[in-house]
Amino acid sequence: MRALWNIRRPWKWAIGVVAVIVLVAIVVSFFLDEPLRRQIEGRMNARMKGYTAHIGKLDFHPIGFSIDFYGVTFQQDAHADPPVMRLKRLSASVQWSALLRGRVFADFLIDEPVVYVDRTHFVKELEDPTPLKEHGWQDAIEAMYPLKINLVRIRNGVATYVDSGQVRPLTLKAINVSARNIRNVKSESNEYPSPVTVDAIVFDDGKLAVDGHCDFLREPYAALKGHLELQRVALDYFKPIAARYGFTLEKGTFGGRGDMEYSPSVAVVDLQEVRVDGLRGDYAYRARTAEPVKQAASATAQKAKEVSNQPDVLLKARRVTVNGATLGFVNEQADPHYRVFMSDTNVVLENFTNQTSEGLGTVKITGRLQGTGQTVVAINMRPENHGPDFDLNARIEDVDLTKMNDLLRATAKFDVAAGALTVFSEATVKNGQIQGYVKPLFKDLKVYAKEKDADKTFGQKVKAKAIDVASKILKNHPRKEVATVVPIAGPIENPQAGTWPTIAGLIKNAFFKAILPGFEKEREQLAKGEPATRS
C-alpha cells in the first residue's frame, strides 16, 4: 500500500501544480483583460484614418493563446451614429493545422457582424480626401492579434445600405464567408491558392453564392477568380437610387450566373446567363435628371471605348433575356406630358462582348408599342473600336395612333380621331457614319372629329381638317395607306456615344424627321395643289 501511495504521490503533485498554474493564468488574464483591451484598441485606432474603433469587452485565454472580442464597433468620424460596423464577437486564435506544417498563423472567427451604411456615410466618404483603400481597415483588424491571419470565417452576417427616402433598405442577410489558406501555407505555386466561398440571402427571397479562389498576397492588390450566381433579386428595392436618375422602378426580378477573374494583370467577366423577369418601369425626362443620365452614358461610352479589344480585359454576356417587361419614356418637359411605352416586351441578347475575335453580338426585341403595335427589332452589334458599330432592322405594325395623341399634341400640335401607323426601317452605323432609311405608313388616318375637337381653337381645327383631307386624297387606295420613304445618311450626332445611346438617338430622329413630317408634308402638298409621291 505504501508503495502504491508513493507512485500516486508524484501524480497528485503534478495535478496540483497544473491546477495552480491554471488558476494563476485565469487570475492573471482577468487582470490583463482591461489593459490589453485598451492597448489593442489604441493600436487599431493608430492605424486607421477617418474611422474610430471601440472594443466593448475582451477575454484573453492564456491556455491556447486565444482572445475573444465582444461588442466591437467601427465609426465613421464624420458621421459617427450609427456605426458602420458592429461585431458581436470576434475570436482570434492560433491556427493549429498550420502549426503542424511548421507555420504560425491565426484563425479569425467573426460571429454575427452587422455592416450598416446610409447615404450620409456614403456622401461623407466621397468628400473625404483619403482614398478608401488607405483608411487602414485591414491594418486595424490585423492589429487585434499578433499573428498573421490565415483563416477567416464569418457566420450569419448582415449588410445594409439605406438611401435617402428609402422605405425598404438594401439588405444582405445570413452572410457566411470562408477564406482559407490566406498566407498560402499549402502551395507556393498555385496561382489562386486560397479557397473562398460566400453565400447570402439578398433582400427577401434572392440568393447570392460565390465559389472561387483568391491570391491575397498579390501586389499591388489581391486577385480573385471564381463563379458567381444570383437568384430572384427584387429590383424594386433600388427605387430611390433609380429615382435620382429619373427612373421609376415598379417591379421585376433579376438573376444570373457567370465566371469572373480580377487581378492586377487581367480582368474577365464572362456571364453565361442573365435573366430579368416582369420588369415594370419608366424613364421620366426632366431637366434635373437629364444631366446625370447624360454624364453616366458618356462615362460608360468612354469606358467601353477604352476596353474595346483590350487584350487583358474580356467582358462577355453569352445570353441576356428580358421577359414580360413594360418599359416607358415619359417627357415631363413637354406640354402636355406624354408617355411612349412598350408592353409585353421580350429581349434576347446573345454574345455581347468587347472582343472582335468573339464574333457578332445579336439582339432581338419584340413587344407592343403603346400596347398595340406589334414590334420586332433585330440588331447585330460589333465591338466599338471606333465608336458604335451595328446593323439595325426594325418593323412596327399597326400602332393605334389615338394612343399617341399626347405625343402628337406636344410635338405637332394636333391629334387624331383614328388611324394606324406602321414603320419599317433599316440602318447601318459604322465609323461614325449612318446609312439607311425609315418608311412610315399611315392607315385609315382621321385627324378631324367634331366631338373630339370641340375645345380647339379655329386655327387648330383648320390645320387638323387640312391634314385629314390630305391623307384621304393621298391614300394608297387598295390598303388605305399614306406612305413615304425617308433616307438617312451622314455622320451620327455623337460619335463618342455608345451603341445604346446612338440607337435611342436614331429612334428620336426617325420620329421627328420622318414620321411627324409625314403629316406636315401631306398638308403642305394639299395646300399647293401638288400630287403626292407614292411609294
C-alpha positions in Angstrom: 0.0 0.0 0.0 2.8 2.4 0.9 4.5 1.6 -2.5 1.2 2.4 -4.3 0.9 5.7 -2.4 4.5 6.6 -3.3 3.6 6.0 -7.0 0.5 8.2 -6.9 2.0 10.9 -4.9 4.0 12.5 -7.9 0.8 12.5 -10.0 -1.1 14.3 -7.3 1.7 16.9 -7.1 1.6 17.3 -10.9 -2.1 17.7 -11.0 -1.9 20.2 -8.2 0.8 22.2 -9.9 -1.2 22.3 -13.2 -4.3 23.4 -11.2 -2.4 26.2 -9.6 -1.0 27.3 -12.9 -4.4 27.3 -14.5 -5.8 29.3 -11.6 -3.0 31.8 -11.7 -3.5 32.1 -15.5 -7.2 32.8 -15.0 -6.5 35.4 -12.4 -3.7 37.0 -14.4 -5.8 37.0 -17.5 -8.7 38.6 -15.6 -6.4 41.5 -14.6 -4.8 41.6 -18.0 -8.1 41.9 -20.0 -8.8 45.6 -19.5 -5.2 46.8 -20.1 -4.9 44.6 -23.1 -8.3 45.9 -24.4 -7.1 49.5 -24.2 -3.7 48.6 -25.7 -5.3 46.8 -28.7 -7.9 49.4 -29.2 -5.2 52.1 -29.3 -3.2 50.2 -31.9 -6.3 49.8 -34.1 -7.1 53.5 -34.0 -3.5 54.4 -34.7 -3.7 52.6 -37.9 -7.0 54.0 -39.2 -7.8 57.3 -40.9 -11.3 58.8 -40.7 -12.7 56.0 -38.6 -12.6 55.0 -34.9 -12.8 51.5 -33.3 -14.1 50.6 -29.9 -13.8 47.2 -28.2 -16.6 46.6 -25.6 -15.0 43.7 -23.8 -12.0 41.4 -24.2 -11.3 37.9 -22.8 -7.7 36.7 -23.1 -7.2 32.9 -22.7 -3.5 32.2 -21.9 -4.1 28.5 -22.4 -4.5 28.2 -26.1 -3.3 31.8 -26.6 -6.6 33.0 -27.9 -8.6 36.2 -27.5 -12.4 36.8 -27.7 -13.5 40.4 -28.5 -17.1 41.4 -27.8 -19.1 44.4 -28.9 -16.5 45.8 -31.4 -17.7 48.8 -33.3 -16.2 50.9 -36.1 -17.5 54.5 -36.5 -17.0 57.0 -39.3 -15.6 60.1 -37.7 -17.6 62.4 -40.0 -20.9 60.6 -39.2 -20.4 58.5 -36.1 -24.0 57.5 -35.4 -24.9 54.8 -36.3 -21.6 52.8 -36.5 -20.7 51.4 -39.9 -19.8 48.0 -38.4 -20.7 46.0 -35.3 -19.1 42.7 -34.4 -20.9 40.7 -31.8 -17.9 38.5 -31.2 -14.5 38.1 -32.9 -12.5 35.1 -31.8 -8.7 35.1 -32.7 -6.6 32.0 -32.0 -3.7 30.0 -33.3 -4.4 28.0 -36.4 -3.3 24.6 -35.2 -3.5 23.0 -38.7 -0.9 25.4 -40.0 1.2 24.9 -36.9 1.5 21.2 -37.8 3.2 22.4 -41.0 5.7 24.5 -39.1 4.0 27.8 -39.7 2.4 30.0 -37.1 -0.7 31.8 -38.2 -4.0 33.0 -36.9 -7.6 31.8 -37.2 -10.3 34.5 -37.1 -14.0 33.6 -36.5 -16.4 36.5 -36.7 -20.0 35.9 -35.4 -23.0 38.0 -36.5 -21.2 41.1 -37.9 -23.5 43.9 -38.9 -22.4 46.4 -41.6 -24.6 49.5 -41.9 -24.1 52.3 -44.5 -26.6 55.1 -45.2 -26.4 57.8 -47.8 -24.8 60.2 -45.3 -22.0 57.7 -44.7 -21.6 57.4 -48.5 -21.5 61.2 -49.1 -19.0 61.8 -46.3 -16.8 59.0 -47.7 -16.9 60.7 -51.2 -15.9 64.0 -49.5 -13.0 62.5 -47.6 -9.7 63.2 -49.5 -8.3 59.9 -48.1 -8.8 57.1 -50.7 -11.0 54.2 -49.4 -8.1 51.7 -49.6 -6.0 53.9 -47.4 -8.3 54.1 -44.4 -6.4 51.3 -42.8 -9.3 48.8 -42.2 -7.2 45.8 -42.9 -4.3 47.1 -40.7 -6.7 47.7 -37.8 -8.1 44.2 -38.0 -4.6 42.7 -38.1 -3.6 44.8 -35.0 -6.1 42.8 -32.9 -3.9 39.7 -32.8 -0.1 39.3 -33.1 -0.1 36.5 -35.6 -0.8 36.9 -39.3 -4.3 35.8 -40.4 -4.5 32.7 -42.5 -8.2 31.6 -42.0 -11.2 33.9 -41.8 -14.8 32.7 -41.2 -17.9 34.9 -41.0 -21.1 33.5 -39.7 -24.6 34.9 -40.0 -23.6 38.4 -41.0 -25.9 41.3 -42.2 -25.0 44.2 -44.6 -27.4 47.1 -45.1 -27.5 50.2 -47.2 -30.2 52.8 -46.7 -30.6 55.5 -49.3 -32.4 58.8 -48.5 -36.1 58.4 -48.5 -35.8 54.6 -48.8 -38.7 52.6 -47.2 -37.0 49.3 -47.7 -33.2 49.2 -47.2 -30.9 47.1 -49.4 -30.0 44.2 -47.2 -27.9 41.1 -47.4 -28.5 38.7 -44.5 -27.4 35.3 -43.4 -24.0 36.1 -44.9 -21.5 33.3 -44.5 -17.9 33.6 -45.7 -14.9 31.3 -45.6 -11.5 32.3 -46.8 -8.7 29.7 -46.2 -5.0 29.5 -46.8 -4.7 33.3 -47.0 -1.0 33.2 -46.3 -0.5 30.3 -48.9 1.0 27.9 -46.4 0.0 24.8 -48.5 1.0 25.7 -52.0 3.7 28.1 -53.3 3.0 27.6 -57.0 -0.8 27.8 -57.2 -1.9 31.0 -58.9 -5.0 31.3 -56.8 -4.2 29.3 -53.7 -6.8 30.4 -51.2 -10.3 28.9 -51.4 -13.1 31.4 -50.8 -16.9 30.8 -50.5 -19.7 33.3 -49.9 -23.4 32.7 -49.6 -26.2 35.1 -48.5 -29.8 36.0 -48.8 -30.4 39.1 -51.0 -33.3 41.3 -49.7 -36.2 38.9 -49.0 -36.0 36.0 -51.4 -32.9 36.4 -53.5 -29.8 34.3 -53.2 -26.1 35.0 -53.7 -23.4 32.4 -54.0 -19.7 32.8 -54.8 -17.3 29.9 -55.1 -13.7 30.7 -56.1 -10.1 31.2 -55.1 -8.0 34.2 -54.2 -4.4 35.3 -54.1 -4.5 37.6 -51.1 -0.7 38.3 -51.3 -0.8 39.6 -54.9 0.7 43.0 -55.4 -0.5 45.8 -55.5 -3.9 44.3 -54.6 -5.5 40.9 -54.1 -6.6 38.7 -57.0 -9.9 36.8 -57.3 -11.2 34.1 -59.7 -14.5 32.3 -59.2 -18.1 31.6 -60.1 -21.0 33.9 -59.1 -24.7 33.1 -59.0 -27.6 35.4 -58.2 -31.3 34.3 -58.0 -34.5 36.2 -57.7 -33.1 39.6 -56.7 -36.0 42.1 -56.4 -35.3 45.2 -58.4 -37.9 47.5 -56.7 -35.5 47.8 -53.8 -33.4 50.1 -56.0 -36.3 52.6 -56.4 -34.7 55.5 -54.5 -31.3 55.1 -56.3 -33.0 54.8 -59.7 -35.2 57.8 -59.0 -32.2 60.1 -58.8 -31.6 59.4 -62.5 -35.3 59.7 -63.4 -36.1 56.0 -63.5 -39.2 54.7 -61.8 -39.0 51.0 -60.9 -42.2 49.3 -60.0 -41.3 45.6 -60.0 -39.1 43.0 -61.5 -36.6 40.3 -60.6 -33.0 39.8 -61.6 -30.7 36.7 -61.7 -27.7 35.3 -63.4 -24.6 33.2 -63.3 -21.1 33.7 -64.6 -17.4 33.5 -64.1 -15.1 36.3 -63.1 -11.4 36.9 -62.7 -9.9 40.1 -61.4 -6.2 40.7 -60.8 -3.5 43.3 -61.5 -2.8 41.7 -64.8 -6.3 40.6 -66.1 -10.0 41.4 -65.8 -12.6 38.9 -67.0 -16.4 39.0 -66.6 -18.0 36.1 -68.5 -21.7 35.9 -67.9 -23.3 32.6 -69.0 -26.8 33.8 -68.4 -28.6 36.9 -67.1 -32.3 36.9 -66.7 -34.8 39.8 -65.9 -38.4 38.9 -65.3 -41.5 41.0 -65.1 -39.7 44.4 -65.2 -42.0 47.4 -65.0 -40.5 50.9 -65.2 -40.4 54.3 -66.8 -37.7 56.8 -67.5 -39.0 60.3 -66.9 -37.2 63.0 -68.8 -36.7 66.1 -66.6 -34.1 68.8 -66.6 -32.7 67.9 -63.2 -32.2 64.2 -64.1 -31.2 64.5 -67.7 -27.7 65.8 -67.0 -26.8 62.9 -64.6 -28.0 60.4 -67.1 -26.1 62.1 -69.9 -22.9 62.1 -67.8 -23.3 58.4 -66.9 -23.9 57.5 -70.5 -20.9 59.5 -71.6 -18.7 57.8 -68.9 -20.0 54.4 -69.9 -19.3 55.0 -73.6 -15.8 56.3 -72.8 -15.0 53.2 -70.7 -16.4 50.9 -73.5 -14.1 52.5 -76.0 -11.1 52.1 -73.6 -11.6 48.4 -73.1 -12.6 47.5 -76.7 -10.3 44.7 -77.9 -8.0 45.3 -74.9 -6.1 42.0 -74.6 -6.2 41.8 -70.8 -9.9 42.7 -70.5 -12.7 40.3 -71.5 -16.3 41.4 -71.0 -18.8 38.9 -72.3 -22.5 38.2 -71.8 -23.4 34.9 -73.6 -27.1 35.3 -73.1 -29.3 38.0 -71.6 -33.1 37.7 -71.5 -35.8 40.2 -70.5 -39.2 38.6 -70.2 -42.6 40.2 -70.0 -41.4 43.8 -69.5 -43.2 47.1 -69.8 -40.9 50.0 -70.3 -41.8 53.6 -71.0 -40.3 57.0 -71.7 -42.1 60.0 -70.1 -41.3 63.5 -71.3 -42.2 65.8 -68.4 -40.6 68.8 -70.1 -43.2 68.7 -72.9 -46.7 70.3 -72.9 -48.6 68.2 -72.5 -46.6 65.4 -70.9 -46.5 62.3 -73.0 -45.5 58.7 -72.5 -44.2 56.3 -75.1 -44.0 52.7 -73.9 -43.5 49.1 -75.0 -45.6 46.3 -73.3 -45.2 42.6 -73.5 -41.5 43.2 -74.2 -39.1 40.3 -74.6 -35.4 40.8 -75.3 -32.8 38.2 -76.2 -29.2 39.4 -76.3 -26.5 36.9 -77.2 -22.7 37.1 -77.4 -22.4 40.7 -76.3 -18.6 41.3 -75.9 -15.8 43.8 -76.2 -13.6 41.5 -78.3 -13.8 41.4 -82.1 -12.5 37.8 -82.1 -15.6 36.7 -80.2 -17.8 37.4 -83.2 -21.1 39.3 -83.6 -23.4 40.1 -80.8 -27.1 39.9 -81.6 -30.2 41.5 -80.0 -33.9 40.7 -80.8 -36.6 42.8 -79.2 -40.3 42.0 -79.5 -43.3 43.8 -77.9 -46.2 46.1 -78.5 -45.6 49.8 -79.0 -48.2 51.8 -77.0 -49.7 48.4 -76.1 -51.0 47.9 -79.7 -48.3 47.9 -82.4 -46.6 44.6 -82.9 -42.8 45.5 -82.8 -39.8 43.4 -83.9 -36.3 44.9 -83.8 -33.1 42.9 -84.7 -29.6 44.3 -84.1 -26.2 42.9 -85.0 -23.5 44.5 -82.9 -19.8 44.6 -83.3 -17.3 45.7 -80.6 -16.9 49.5 -80.5 -13.4 50.0 -82.0 -14.2 53.4 -83.5 -17.5 54.3 -81.9 -20.9 52.5 -82.3 -20.8 49.7 -84.9 -24.1 47.8 -85.6 -26.8 46.9 -88.1 -30.5 47.5 -87.3 -33.7 46.2 -88.8 -37.0 47.3 -87.3 -40.6 46.7 -88.0 -43.6 48.3 -86.1 -47.0 47.4 -87.4 -50.5 48.9 -86.8 -49.9 51.2 -83.9 -53.2 52.8 -82.8 -52.4 56.4 -83.3 -55.0 57.6 -80.8 -52.7 56.1 -78.2 -50.1 58.6 -79.3 -52.2 61.7 -79.1 -50.4 63.3 -76.1 -47.2 62.9 -78.1 -48.8 64.4 -81.2 -50.2 67.3 -79.3 -46.8 68.0 -77.7 -44.7 67.8 -80.8 -47.0 68.6 -83.8 -49.9 70.5 -82.0 -52.6 68.2 -83.4 -54.2 64.8 -82.6 -56.1 62.1 -84.4 -59.5 60.6 -84.1 -58.5 57.3 -85.8 -55.7 55.7 -87.7 -52.8 53.3 -87.6 -49.1 53.7 -88.0 -46.7 51.2 -89.5 -42.9 51.8 -89.7 -40.2 49.9 -91.5 -36.5 50.8 -91.0 -33.0 49.6 -91.8 -29.8 51.2 -90.8 -26.0 50.6 -90.6 -23.8 52.6 -88.3 -20.0 52.3 -88.7 -17.0 54.6 -88.3 -19.2 57.5 -87.2 -21.5 57.3 -90.3 -25.0 56.1 -90.7 -26.7 54.7 -93.8 -30.3 53.6 -94.0 -34.0 54.6 -94.4 -37.2 55.0 -92.5 -40.6 54.2 -94.1 -43.7 55.3 -92.2 -47.1 54.3 -93.4 -50.4 55.9 -92.2 -53.5 53.8 -92.5 -57.2 54.9 -92.1 -56.0 58.3 -90.8 -58.7 60.6 -89.4 -57.4 63.8 -87.9 -60.6 65.9 -87.6 -63.6 64.8 -85.3 -66.2 67.4 -84.4 -67.0 65.8 -81.0 -63.3 65.4 -80.1 -62.3 68.9 -81.4 -65.0 70.9 -79.6 -62.5 72.7 -77.3 -59.9 73.5 -80.0 -59.3 77.0 -81.5 -60.4 77.8 -85.0 -56.8 77.6 -86.3 -56.2 74.2 -84.8 -59.4 72.9 -86.3 -58.4 74.2 -89.8 -54.9 72.6 -89.5 -56.4 69.2 -88.4 -59.0 69.3 -91.2 -56.4 70.0 -93.8 -54.3 67.1 -92.7 -57.3 64.8 -92.7 -58.3 65.8 -96.2 -54.7 65.4 -97.4 -54.5 61.9 -96.0 -57.7 60.9 -97.8 -56.5 62.3 -101.2 -53.0 60.7 -100.9 -54.1 57.2 -99.8 -52.7 54.1 -101.5 -56.3 53.1 -102.1 -56.1 49.3 -102.0 -54.7 49.4 -98.5 -55.9 52.9 -97.5 -52.3 53.9 -96.6 -50.2 57.1 -96.9 -46.5 56.2 -97.4 -43.2 57.8 -97.9 -39.5 56.7 -97.6 -37.1 59.0 -95.8 -33.4 58.2 -96.4 -31.0 58.7 -93.5 -27.3 59.1 -94.2 -24.3 61.0 -92.9 -22.4 61.4 -89.7 -24.0 60.4 -86.4 -24.7 63.1 -83.9 -22.3 62.0 -81.3 -19.5 59.6 -82.4 -18.4 59.3 -78.8 -21.7 57.9 -77.6 -22.2 54.2 -77.0 -24.3 51.8 -79.0 -27.5 52.2 -77.0 -27.5 56.0 -76.8 -26.9 56.0 -80.5 -29.9 53.7 -81.1 -32.0 55.9 -78.8 -31.0 58.9 -81.0 -31.9 57.1 -84.1 -35.4 56.4 -82.8 -35.8 60.0 -81.8 -34.7 61.2 -85.2 -36.9 58.7 -87.0 -39.9 60.1 -85.3 -39.1 63.8 -85.6 -37.5 63.7 -89.1 -39.6 61.0 -90.8 -42.9 60.3 -89.1 -44.1 63.7 -87.9 -43.0 65.4 -91.2 -45.2 62.8 -93.0 -48.2 64.6 -91.6 -46.9 68.0 -92.4 -45.9 67.0 -96.0 -49.3 65.9 -96.9 -50.9 69.1 -95.6 -48.3 71.3 -97.5 -48.8 69.3 -100.7 -52.6 69.7 -100.5 -52.3 73.5 -99.9 -50.1 73.8 -103.0 -52.4 71.6 -105.1 -49.5 69.2 -105.8 -49.9 65.4 -106.1 -48.1 63.3 -103.5 -45.3 60.9 -104.4 -46.4 57.4 -103.5 -44.0 54.6 -102.5 
